[in-house]
Amino acid sequence: MIHTVLTTDWGLRYPIIGAPMAGVAEAPLAASITGAGGLGMIGIGSTASTDFLERQVDQMQNARPYGLGLMVWALKKHPELLDAALAAKPTLISLSFGDPAPYIARCHRSSIRVAVQVHDRQEARQAREAGADILVAQGSEAGGHTGSVATLPLLQIVLQEAFDLPVLAAGGIATPMGVAGVLAMGAAGAWIGTAFTVCGEARTQAAGRHRLIEVTETDTILTHVFDRIQDLDWPYEFPGRAIRNNFTAKWHGQETIMTNTPEASEEFAAHRGDYSVDYLYAGQAVGLVDRLRSAADLVQWLGQGAEDYLHQRIDMLVGHRASQ
Ligand SMILES: Cc1cc2nc3c(=O)[nH]c(=O)nc-3n(C[C@H](O)[C@H](O)[C@H](O)COP(=O)(O)O)c2cc1C
């Protein structure tokens, strides 16, 4: 058994968090991850309704613990999403992509813990001072929207900065050795998105699943094109990592021209679900995703495998002592 705050205090079997992923991680995926001994999270998109959130929570039935992932920048326009999230009383709320300070005390008053995804030292400091319970060091190799510092340096920076808080690692983790690696560095767990996107319980369409299995680690791009074409107010410092396609080939780096070209919007609207044009958010760990499996199977493989891997690596120290 791996002992971190997630297993000792939160009661998880494995220190694995299923990342909130709007449009992909909904109740079936979250419940399955929780049922397998991790903690599943539901991603609440920037344009989601409170009805959607409530329906998702209803579907969780008795699956506990679980979390809801909110985007801070969207709460300014849709404060009702935070009200609905608080009323649902999840175990955890994540407040990412913006300053979480105005919202943390309300979560605590409802006895809900708060995780914040951070992307550099300053954001880590800001989230810690604002009272976050958990910091998630989200590296730039992560799928979906993210910052510009890679997981390896970022995790070290956040561990230095948040010495008194549990820190989770996000971005690029999709195997037992990846989970074991971040635990060995001092993370309390792994916050994993891309690897779960192909699971049967994820909302990913069949064509998307097959594409994700087919592509490699060099096939992703950090881009603003999909936000700009949908007229979403994502803060500029958080581009989204998606699978490259014909649309990114044509418009990445040409976003202003794109938004002034009506044919670009028409083309995008006409090809929803066609991944040669539409977006498929995924991180560089997509190069490690090579099969369709259930979320429960994946949690068990990652969690048990990390435990076994750490046991094997202890030999490195034992061998060293024996040879002295
Ligand atoms: C398809 C997809 C959608 C995502 N949507 C969200 C989201 O709605 N809210 C959020 O906080 N993070 C979102 N993320 C980022 C994840 O929370 C997480 O940081 C990331 O998946 C971790 O890196 P990995 O993809 O390499 O595992 C998304 C990631 C992916 C792949």
The ligand as a Tripos MOL2 file, in Angstrom:
@<TRIPOS>MOLECULE
LIG
   31    33     1     0     0
SMALL
NO_CHARGES

@<TRIPOS>ATOM
      1 C1         -9.7210   16.4990  -22.8290 C.3       1 LIG1
      2 C2         -9.2590   17.3180  -21.6690 C.ar      1 LIG1
      3 C3        -10.1200   18.2420  -21.0940 C.ar      1 LIG1
      4 C4         -9.7030   18.9880  -19.9780 C.ar      1 LIG1
      5 N1        -10.5840   19.8310  -19.3760 N.ar      1 LIG1
      6 C5        -10.2580   20.4100  -18.1970 C.ar      1 LIG1
      7 C6        -11.2410   21.1130  -17.4440 C.ar      1 LIG1
      8 O1        -12.4110   21.2070  -17.8390 O.2       1 LIG1
      9 N2        -10.8690   21.6930  -16.2710 N.ar      1 LIG1
     10 C7         -9.6070   21.5860  -15.7970 C.ar      1 LIG1
     11 O2         -9.3280   22.0980  -14.7210 O.2       1 LIG1
     12 N3         -8.6480   20.9130  -16.4760 N.ar      1 LIG1
     13 C8         -8.9470   20.3070  -17.6570 C.ar      1 LIG1
     14 N4         -8.0150   19.5620  -18.3180 N.ar      1 LIG1
     15 C9         -6.6440   19.4370  -17.7570 C.3       1 LIG1
     16 C10        -6.6090   18.3180  -16.7110 C.3       1 LIG1
     17 O3         -7.2360   18.7550  -15.5130 O.3       1 LIG1
     18 C11        -5.1920   17.8660  -16.3640 C.3       1 LIG1
     19 O4         -4.4380   18.9320  -15.8530 O.3       1 LIG1
     20 C12        -4.4140   17.2320  -17.5020 C.3       1 LIG1
     21 O5         -5.2200   16.3560  -18.2420 O.3       1 LIG1
     22 C13        -3.2110   16.4660  -16.9400 C.3       1 LIG1
     23 O6         -2.3040   16.1310  -17.9320 O.3       1 LIG1
     24 P1         -2.4040   14.7930  -18.8420 P.3       1 LIG1
     25 O7         -3.4760   15.1050  -19.8150 O.co2     1 LIG1
     26 O8         -1.0700   14.6970  -19.4540 O.co2     1 LIG1
     27 O9         -2.7410   13.6520  -17.9370 O.co2     1 LIG1
     28 C14        -8.3890   18.8140  -19.4560 C.ar      1 LIG1
     29 C15        -7.5340   17.8770  -20.0590 C.ar      1 LIG1
     30 C16        -7.9480   17.1420  -21.1420 C.ar      1 LIG1
     31 C17        -7.0080   16.1080  -21.7340 C.3       1 LIG1
@<TRIPOS>BOND
     1     1     2 1
     2     2     3 ar
     3     2    30 ar
     4     3     4 ar
     5     4     5 ar
     6     4    28 ar
     7     5     6 ar
     8     6     7 ar
     9     6    13 1
    10     7     8 2
    11     7     9 ar
    12     9    10 ar
    13    10    11 2
    14    10    12 ar
    15    12    13 ar
    16    13    14 ar
    17    14    15 1
    18    14    28 ar
    19    15    16 1
    20    16    17 1
    21    16    18 1
    22    18    19 1
    23    18    20 1
    24    20    21 1
    25    20    22 1
    26    22    23 1
    27    23    24 1
    28    24    25 2
    29    24    26 1
    30    24    27 1
    31    28    29 ar
    32    29    30 ar
    33    30    31 1
@<TRIPOS>SUBSTRUCTURE
     1 LIG1         1 GROUP 0 **** ****
